[in-house]
């Protein structure tokens, strides 16, 4: 049963952000629900038409972001957070946010990583997060003169969206924090910039690789042997006309092979860049925890799941660590694009929990000499997730020793117990793909993948200009209220902290795919 929102919007939707790009006339106007319409349009090479996002808080958190000498909370997050509207910011500020972060630490450290640094090209300066031979901040395929950003916090969750209208890409991230929000805040302040930096290095490497192959008729490139074999494949000496035709055919075949090879190399390079960016964030965060755990020992238990969806042209890249999900709604092959019954849900991410038999087996296999690796349905009796950023006390003995009493893990036989190896995937967007739901695990506590897809699809059909993410959370509140024996109003009025008994923090974004509509909306609900 679909539910109507009967609560007072002003009392619930204290934080909302969004914009709508008018591709037809470029005029600015206010649209329903306080969304701001901005001039401009998304280019035709973009594969998404709208973005809808929402977040519902249940946890109370102090959100102490004094780590990094307060730079995260005072310098970085304010420049990213935009709780009431999407806003434009320059993509290449005079001073990089990561430069600000590293500068605040240079007086006390010479290397920002507490574990062996992430492999990087020569002349890489890990302290300043820059490569001396890297491209400038004005280069790179994810770069733009300016981007539009929105984001905010709901309980221990953080949601972040960055869109480049001029280049046709969209970055969406959900950081589902636990035992505090410090790790989620750190990710919100650094991971996007890490990714941009890594993709600039990739762009530089690819340009260097391709330049050699494009000099002349690819004489010294990877296809040089194909030319030799093709040139010697005929015993009879060809005529001039035949030679021209053969050369033309060879050129076409090699061009196609080069394009395919370059595309595959690019996609793999993008996945590698995402993983390196996450590894950098992990190393930097744990190092800072070590620096400050004497004053704040609780930091050793703080962690976050990570879900990143990066839509670049027709490719959807996904990185996840933990139990958040990206679910694709797509039509079966041969559908007329109108048949509701032919829409199916495809999960693009893996679930990193002990409930996943593959993950459970991996954890047990990695720690054969520890009989208590999984206790009470949790890793070392502490966490259901098997992969996460942070949570240092399950990764390093000295961080575990910072805890006292029952908080300390006994018999830490073979750390690390929590992996930081993400699941990575790339999906080529097709005409059959309709939308993608990106959500934290709190959403799927109440809805299966199929249920979430059906709810969003039915809402889009009846409300083409509405906010499907907000609608999805309204349905969640209704279901949670029914389970608890409350009305929606009664449940939503329970203070954060106490409300965690009935549902988790929930963050969700819905990316509408296709090029028929060129609009974008988002909101955060707390």
Residue pairs with C-beta under 8 A, 6 or more apart in sequence:
2 455
2 458
2 459
2 475
3 474
3 475
3 478
3 488
5 474
6 488
6 489
7 488
7 489
7 492
9 33
12 492
12 525
13 33
13 470
13 523
13 525
14 526
15 83
15 84
15 152
15 154
15 523
15 524
15 525
15 526
16 33
16 34
16 35
16 83
16 84
16 523
16 524
16 525
17 82
17 83
17 84
17 85
17 86
17 150
17 151
17 152
17 522
17 523
17 524
18 33
18 34
18 35
18 36
18 85
18 86
18 150
18 467
18 520
18 521
18 522
18 523
19 35
19 36
19 37
19 38
19 85
19 86
19 148
19 150
19 520
19 521
19 522
20 31
20 35
20 36
20 37
20 38
20 519
20 520
20 521
21 37
21 38
21 39
21 40
21 41
21 42
21 165
21 518
21 519
21 520
22 28
22 37
22 39
22 41
22 518
22 519
23 41
23 42
23 517
23 518
23 519
26 39
26 40
26 41
27 37
27 39
28 36
28 37
28 38
28 39
29 37
30 36
30 37
31 37
32 465
33 467
33 523
34 84
35 85
35 521
35 523
36 85
36 86
38 86
38 88
38 148
40 165
41 165
41 518
42 48
42 49
42 163
42 165
42 168
42 518
42 520
43 165
43 166
43 167
43 168
44 515
45 168
45 313
46 168
46 169
46 170
46 311
46 313
46 515
47 168
47 311
47 313
47 314
47 316
47 429
47 513
47 514
47 515
48 170
48 311
48 511
48 512
48 513
48 514
49 512
49 513
49 514
49 515
49 516
49 517
49 518
49 519
49 520
50 511
50 512
50 517
50 519
50 520
50 521
51 161
51 163
51 170
51 172
51 509
51 510
51 511
51 512
51 520
51 521
51 522
52 467
52 468
52 469
52 470
52 509
52 510
52 512
52 521
52 522
52 523
53 150
53 159
53 161
53 172
53 469
53 507
53 508
53 509
53 510
53 522
53 523
53 524
54 467
54 469
54 470
54 472
54 473
54 507
54 508
54 509
54 522
54 523
54 524
54 525
55 152
55 154
55 157
55 159
55 473
55 505
55 506
55 507
55 508
55 524
55 525
55 526
56 154
56 442
56 473
56 476
56 477
56 503
56 505
56 506
56 507
56 525
56 526
57 154
57 155
57 157
57 496
57 505
57 526
58 155
58 442
58 496
58 499
58 500
58 502
58 503
58 504
58 505
58 506
59 155
59 156
59 496
59 497
59 500
59 504
59 505
60 155
60 495
60 496
60 497
60 500
61 155
61 156
61 177
61 180
61 181
62 180
63 153
63 180
63 181
63 182
63 185
64 180
64 182
64 296
65 72
65 73
65 77
65 181
65 182
65 185
66 73
66 292
66 296
67 182
67 186
67 288
67 289
67 292
67 296
67 299
68 101
68 104
68 105
68 186
68 288
69 104
69 105
71 100
71 101
71 104
72 101
72 185
72 186
72 189
72 190
73 185
75 97
75 100
75 101
76 97
76 100
76 101
76 189
76 190
77 185
77 188
77 189
79 89
79 97
80 149
80 151
80 160
80 188
80 189
80 192
81 151
81 152
81 153
81 188
82 149
82 150
82 151
82 152
83 151
83 152
83 524
85 150
86 148
86 149
86 150
86 161
86 163
86 520
86 522
87 148
87 149
87 150
88 146
88 147
88 148
89 146
89 147
89 148
89 149
90 145
90 146
91 137
91 143
91 144
91 145
91 146
91 147
91 164
91 196
92 137
92 138
92 143
92 145
96 129
96 130
96 137
96 193
97 189
97 190
97 193
98 128
98 129
98 190
98 193
98 194
98 197
99 128
99 129
99 130
101 129
101 189
101 190
102 112
102 127
102 128
102 129
105 112
105 127
105 288
106 127
108 291
109 127
109 287
109 291
110 127
111 117
111 126
111 127
112 126
112 127
112 129
112 283
112 284
112 287
113 126
113 280
113 283
113 284
113 287
114 283
114 286
114 287
114 290
115 283
115 286
117 126
117 283
118 126
118 276
118 279
118 280
118 283
119 276
120 126
120 131
120 201
120 276
121 131
121 133
121 134
121 201
121 205
122 133
123 131
123 132
123 133
124 130
124 131
124 132
125 131
125 132
126 280
129 193
129 194
129 197
129 280
130 197
131 201
133 204
134 197
134 200
134 201
134 204
135 200
135 201
135 203
135 204
137 143
137 200
139 200
139 203
139 204
140 196
140 199
140 200
140 203
141 167
141 199
141 203
141 312
142 164
142 167
142 169
142 195
142 196
142 199
142 200
142 312
143 167
143 196
143 200
144 164
144 166
144 167
145 166
146 166
147 162
147 163
147 164
148 162
148 163
148 164
148 165
149 160
149 161
149 162
149 163
150 160
150 161
150 522
151 158
151 159
151 160
151 161
151 188
151 524
152 158
152 159
152 524
152 526
153 159
153 181
153 184
153 185
154 505
154 506
154 507
154 524
154 525
154 526
155 181
155 496
155 505
155 526
156 176
156 177
156 178
156 180
156 181
156 184
156 505
157 174
157 175
157 176
157 177
157 181
157 184
157 440
157 505
157 506
157 507
158 173
158 174
158 175
158 177
158 181
158 184
158 185
158 187
158 188
158 507
159 173
159 174
159 175
159 507
159 509
159 524
160 171
160 172
160 173
160 174
160 175
160 188
160 192
161 170
161 171
161 172
161 173
161 509
161 522
162 170
162 171
162 192
163 169
163 170
163 171
163 520
164 170
168 312
168 313
169 310
169 311
169 312
169 313
170 309
170 310
170 311
170 511
171 192
171 195
171 308
171 309
171 310
171 311
172 308
172 309
172 310
172 311
172 438
172 509
172 511
173 187
173 188
173 191
173 192
173 306
173 307
173 308
173 309
174 305
174 306
174 307
174 324
174 438
174 439
174 440
174 507
174 509
175 183
175 184
175 187
175 188
175 191
175 304
175 305
175 306
175 307
176 184
176 304
176 305
176 306
176 307
176 322
176 323
176 324
176 440
176 441
176 442
176 505
176 507
177 183
177 184
177 185
177 302
177 303
177 304
177 305
178 302
178 303
178 304
178 305
178 383
178 388
178 391
179 298
179 301
179 302
179 303
179 391
180 298
180 299
180 301
180 302
181 302
182 299
182 302
182 390
183 285
183 302
183 303
183 304
183 389
183 390
183 391
184 304
186 281
186 284
186 285
186 288
186 390
187 281
187 304
187 306
187 389
190 281
190 284
191 277
191 278
191 281
191 306
191 308
194 276
194 277
194 278
194 280
194 281
195 273
195 274
195 277
195 308
195 310
197 277
198 273
198 274
198 276
198 277
198 280
199 270
199 273
201 273
202 266
202 269
202 270
202 272
202 273
205 269
206 262
206 265
206 266
206 269
209 265
210 262
212 220
212 221
213 221
213 222
213 223
213 258
214 221
215 221
217 227
217 251
218 224
218 227
218 254
218 258
219 227
221 258
222 261
223 254
223 257
223 258
226 250
226 253
226 254
226 257
227 250
227 254
230 246
230 250
234 246
238 246
267 315
267 317
267 426
270 310
270 312
270 315
270 317
270 426
271 317
271 319
271 424
271 425
271 426
274 308
274 310
274 317
274 319
274 422
274 424
275 319
275 422
275 424
278 306
278 319
278 321
278 389
278 420
278 422
279 420
281 389
282 389
282 390
282 420
285 389
285 390
286 390
286 392
286 395
286 396
286 399
289 299
289 300
289 302
289 390
289 392
289 399
290 392
290 398
290 399
292 299
293 299
293 300
293 399
293 402
294 402
297 402
297 403
297 404
299 392
300 392
300 393
300 399
300 400
300 402
300 403
301 391
301 392
301 393
301 403
301 407
302 390
302 391
303 383
303 388
303 389
303 390
303 391
303 418
304 322
304 388
304 389
304 390
305 320
305 321
305 322
305 323
305 324
305 352
305 385
305 388
305 389
305 440
305 441
306 319
306 320
306 321
306 322
306 324
306 388
306 389
306 422
307 318
307 319
307 320
307 321
307 322
307 324
307 325
307 326
307 349
307 438
307 440
308 317
308 318
308 319
308 320
309 316
309 317
309 318
309 326
309 436
309 438
309 509
309 511
310 316
310 317
310 318
310 319
311 317
311 429
311 511
314 428
314 429
315 426
315 427
315 428
315 429
316 328
316 348
316 426
316 427
316 428
316 429
316 436
317 424
317 425
317 426
318 326
318 348
318 349
318 423
318 424
318 425
318 426
318 427
319 422
319 423
319 424
320 326
320 349
320 350
320 352
320 422
320 423
321 352
321 387
321 388
321 389
321 420
321 422
321 423
322 352
322 385
322 387
322 388
322 441
323 351
323 352
323 353
323 384
323 385
323 441
324 349
324 438
324 439
324 440
324 441
325 347
325 348
325 349
325 351
325 437
325 438
325 439
325 441
325 443
325 444
325 449
326 347
326 348
326 349
326 436
326 437
326 438
327 345
327 346
327 347
327 348
327 436
327 437
327 439
327 449
327 452
327 453
328 345
328 346
328 347
328 348
328 427
328 433
328 435
328 436
329 343
329 344
329 345
329 346
329 433
329 434
329 435
329 436
329 437
329 453
329 456
329 457
330 343
330 344
330 346
330 430
330 432
330 433
330 434
331 337
331 339
331 342
331 343
331 344
331 432
331 433
331 434
332 342
332 343
332 344
332 432
333 432
335 342
335 343
335 432
337 431
337 432
340 457
340 458
340 461
343 434
343 453
343 454
343 457
344 450
344 453
345 449
345 450
345 452
345 453
347 449
348 425
348 427
348 436
349 423
349 425
350 356
350 358
350 359
350 423
351 359
352 359
352 385
352 386
352 387
352 388
352 419
352 423
353 359
353 384
353 385
353 386
354 360
354 363
354 374
354 377
354 378
354 379
354 384
354 386
355 377
355 384
356 386
359 386
359 387
360 374
360 386
362 386
363 373
363 374
363 379
363 386
363 417
364 373
364 374
366 414
367 373
367 413
367 414
367 417
369 413
369 414
370 411
370 413
370 414
372 380
372 381
372 411
373 379
373 380
373 417
374 380
375 381
377 384
378 384
379 385
379 386
379 394
379 417
379 418
380 394
380 409
380 412
380 417
381 409
382 394
382 409
383 391
383 394
383 418
385 418
386 418
386 419
387 418
387 419
387 420
387 421
387 422
388 418
388 420
389 420
391 418
392 399
393 399
393 400
393 402
393 403
393 408
393 409
394 400
394 409
394 412
394 415
394 416
394 417
394 418
395 415
395 416
395 417
395 418
396 415
396 416
397 412
397 415
400 408
400 409
400 412
400 415
401 408
403 409
429 513
433 513
434 457
434 512
434 513
434 514
435 456
435 457
435 460
435 468
435 510
435 511
435 512
435 513
436 510
436 511
436 513
437 443
437 452
437 453
437 456
437 472
437 508
437 509
437 510
438 508
438 509
438 510
438 511
439 452
439 506
439 507
439 508
439 509
440 504
440 505
440 506
440 507
440 508
441 504
442 503
442 504
442 505
442 506
442 507
443 452
443 472
443 473
443 476
443 506
443 507
443 508
444 452
445 503
445 504
446 476
446 479
446 480
446 503
447 455
447 472
447 475
447 476
447 479
452 472
455 471
455 472
455 475
456 468
456 471
456 472
456 510
459 466
459 468
459 471
459 472
460 466
460 468
460 512
463 471
464 517
465 519
467 521
467 523
468 510
468 512
469 508
469 509
469 510
469 522
469 523
470 523
470 525
472 508
472 510
473 506
473 508
473 525
474 488
476 503
476 506
477 488
477 491
477 492
477 503
478 488
480 491
480 502
480 503
481 487
481 488
481 490
481 491
481 502
483 502
484 491
484 502
486 502
491 499
491 502
494 502
509 522
